């Protein structure tokens, strides 16, 4: 299985990682990230995949994204909502899913599992204190 993710940089990541350690069972497996192409199986070679990604990124300025707010998705996952730059993520997501990649996925940043929702709302609202 393959996936395409971007690892954000900037202020506030320590807060996100702290919340993920409490609510996301995958926090110890992968750092905070935005999934651009969800896990997929494909016969596409690494060289072809790299060329596809480079083509999708061609002419694109660096992304500036700000996340705030949380959504529950599929009654299982907690995601941060992009409040600035979300349209750029959608555009990049669409460009990456064009062509030979499977057309599935969502454009969000996972923060945890809803099975661990108890306490998350409070922790999220208190994150700025």
C-alpha positions, 0 to 999 in steps of 0.5 A, a space after each residue: 500500500 502507498 499513500 501521499 502525505 505532507 508533513 506540516 511545519 510551523 507553530 503549534 505542531 507540539 499541541 497537535 502531537 500532544 492531542 494525537 498522543 492522547 487520541 490517535 492510536 497511530 500517533 507513535 507510527 507517523 507524525 502529524 500529516 495531511 493525507 493527499 492521497 489515501 492508501 492505495 494499491 497500484 501497479 504504478 512504478 516508483 518512477 511513474 509515481 514520482 513523475 506523476 507527483 512532480 507533474 501535479 506540483 509543477 508551477 505550484 507555489 508552496 502551500 500555506 494552510 491553517 487548521 482550526 476546528 474538528 470534524 468527525 468523519 465516517 463516525 470513526 475519525 477526527 479531522 482538523 479542518 483547513 480554514 486557510 488554504 483548504 482550496 489549495 489542498 483540494 486543488 492539489 488533491 484533485 491534481 494528484 488523483 488525476 490519471 492512474 491513481 485511484 479516485 478515493 479519499 478526503 482532504 483533511 488532517 487526522 487527529 484521532 479516533 472517535 472511539 476516543 472522543 470522550 475528552 477530546 472536545 474539552 482538550 481541543 477547546 483548552 489547547 490555546 490556554 
